[in-house]
Amino acid sequence: MNSNLRTMSSSDSVVTVAAAAPKPLVKHVALRWSGEGLCFEGGPEGVTPSVVDGGSKAGPSPMDHLLLAFAGCMGADVLDILNKSRVPIGQLEVDVMGTRAPTPPRRFVAIEMVFRLNGASDSDRPKVERALNLSRKTYCSVLHSLRPDLELSFEIRMD
């Protein structure tokens, strides 16, 4: 049965009403070549532009940005969930290492993430693990935009 259909009944009849599907969220960014090398600047309108450098000289490469986006997405999710769970966090650092395929398109085939947290106690570890799993399985849109056969590993280090 279509999950967008809802059945409502009254004493005399049954009426099926189609629920409106949620509208997709459309994001827009613009990227402009600097005129030198493989260096670009861009981002959403009204936001300080980011440097994207295919030569990794003036800024992070596109693949570096992908790792940063993944770390930023999961880091924001984990921090938000832990704040709602009232877990004190003094510092959160996410280290990411991506392994790329040796031949074009040289996509990431494996990504390792290490979450370093300061401020949470050992008794908070189950909440930290829950936050990481919720981000990984449900919330991190960057992760869910990547290929499903990507090998992932996660580690939590609490100081």
C-alpha positions as CSV (number, residue, x, y, z in Angstrom):
1,M,0.0,0.0,0.0
2,N,1.2,3.5,-0.8
3,S,2.5,5.1,2.4
4,N,1.2,8.5,1.3
5,L,-2.4,7.3,1.3
6,R,-4.5,7.7,4.5
7,T,-7.8,6.0,5.1
8,M,-10.4,7.9,7.0
9,S,-13.7,6.3,8.0
10,S,-17.0,7.6,9.1
11,S,-20.1,5.7,10.1
12,D,-21.4,5.6,6.5
13,S,-18.4,5.5,4.2
14,V,-14.6,5.1,3.9
15,V,-12.7,7.8,2.2
16,T,-9.0,7.5,1.0
17,V,-7.1,10.7,1.0
18,A,-3.6,11.1,-0.6
19,A,-1.2,12.9,1.8
20,A,1.0,15.5,0.1
21,A,4.6,14.2,-0.4
22,P,7.2,16.4,1.2
23,K,8.8,18.8,-1.2
24,P,12.5,18.2,-1.9
25,L,15.0,20.6,-0.5
26,V,17.0,22.2,-3.3
27,K,20.4,23.5,-2.5
28,H,22.3,26.0,-4.7
29,V,26.0,26.9,-4.8
30,A,28.1,28.7,-7.4
31,L,31.7,28.1,-8.1
32,R,34.0,30.5,-9.9
33,W,37.4,29.9,-11.4
34,S,40.0,32.3,-9.9
35,G,41.8,32.5,-13.2
36,E,44.9,30.7,-11.9
37,G,45.7,27.0,-11.9
38,L,42.9,24.8,-10.7
39,C,41.7,27.2,-8.0
40,F,38.0,28.1,-7.5
41,E,36.0,30.0,-5.0
42,G,32.4,29.5,-4.2
43,G,29.5,28.5,-2.0
44,P,25.9,29.5,-1.3
45,E,24.9,33.1,-1.9
46,G,25.5,35.3,1.1
47,V,28.1,33.1,2.8
48,T,31.8,33.6,2.9
49,P,33.2,31.7,-0.1
50,S,35.3,28.5,0.3
51,V,38.4,27.9,-1.7
52,V,38.5,24.7,-3.7
53,D,41.9,23.9,-5.3
54,G,42.3,20.9,-7.5
55,G,46.0,21.3,-7.0
56,S,45.8,21.5,-3.2
57,K,48.0,24.6,-3.1
58,A,45.7,27.5,-2.2
59,G,43.1,25.4,-0.3
60,P,41.6,22.0,0.1
61,S,41.0,19.8,-3.0
62,P,37.5,18.7,-3.9
63,M,38.2,15.3,-2.3
64,D,39.4,17.0,0.9
65,H,36.2,19.0,0.9
66,L,34.2,15.8,0.7
67,L,36.0,14.4,3.7
68,L,35.5,17.7,5.5
69,A,31.8,17.7,4.6
70,F,31.4,14.2,5.9
71,A,33.2,15.0,9.2
72,G,31.2,18.2,9.5
73,C,27.9,16.5,9.0
74,M,28.5,13.7,11.4
75,G,30.2,16.0,13.9
76,A,27.2,18.4,13.9
77,D,24.8,15.5,14.3
78,V,26.7,13.9,17.2
79,L,27.1,17.3,18.9
80,D,23.4,18.1,18.5
81,I,22.3,14.7,19.8
82,L,24.7,14.8,22.8
83,N,23.6,18.3,23.7
84,K,20.0,17.1,23.6
85,S,21.0,14.1,25.8
86,R,22.7,16.6,28.2
87,V,26.1,15.1,27.8
88,P,28.7,17.8,28.6
89,I,31.2,18.2,25.7
90,G,34.1,20.5,26.1
91,Q,35.7,19.7,22.8
92,L,34.9,17.5,19.7
93,E,37.5,16.7,17.1
94,V,36.9,14.4,14.1
95,D,39.9,13.0,12.3
96,V,39.1,11.4,8.9
97,M,41.3,9.3,6.6
98,G,40.0,8.3,3.2
99,T,41.5,5.6,1.0
100,R,41.0,6.2,-2.7
101,A,40.9,3.7,-5.6
102,P,44.2,3.5,-7.5
103,T,42.5,4.1,-11.0
104,P,40.1,6.7,-12.2
105,P,37.6,7.9,-11.1
106,R,39.7,7.3,-7.9
107,R,36.7,7.5,-5.6
108,F,36.9,6.8,-1.9
109,V,36.6,3.1,-1.3
110,A,37.1,3.3,2.5
111,I,36.8,6.1,5.1
112,E,38.0,5.9,8.7
113,M,36.7,8.4,11.3
114,V,38.0,9.0,14.8
115,F,35.9,11.0,17.2
116,R,37.8,12.6,20.0
117,L,35.6,14.0,22.8
118,N,36.6,15.9,25.9
119,G,34.2,16.6,28.7
120,A,32.1,13.5,28.6
121,S,32.6,10.8,31.3
122,D,33.0,7.1,30.8
123,S,29.4,6.7,31.9
124,D,28.3,8.8,28.9
125,R,29.9,6.4,26.4
126,P,26.6,4.6,25.6
127,K,25.1,8.0,24.7
128,V,28.1,8.9,22.6
129,E,27.8,5.5,20.7
130,R,24.1,6.1,20.3
131,A,24.7,9.6,18.8
132,L,27.3,8.2,16.4
133,N,25.0,5.4,15.3
134,L,22.0,7.8,14.8
135,S,24.1,10.1,12.7
136,R,25.4,7.1,10.6
137,K,22.2,5.3,10.1
138,T,19.6,8.1,10.0
139,Y,20.8,11.7,9.9
140,C,24.1,12.3,8.0
141,S,23.0,13.3,4.5
142,V,26.6,13.5,3.3
143,L,27.1,9.8,4.2
144,H,23.8,8.8,2.6
145,S,24.9,10.7,-0.6
146,L,27.9,8.4,-1.0
147,R,28.0,5.0,-2.6
148,P,26.6,2.2,-0.4
149,D,29.6,-0.1,-0.9
150,L,31.9,2.4,0.8
151,E,33.8,0.7,3.7
152,L,33.4,2.7,6.9
153,S,35.0,2.5,10.3
154,F,34.4,4.6,13.3
155,E,36.3,5.0,16.6
156,I,35.4,6.9,19.7
157,R,38.2,8.3,22.0
158,M,37.1,10.0,25.2
159,D,39.6,12.0,27.2
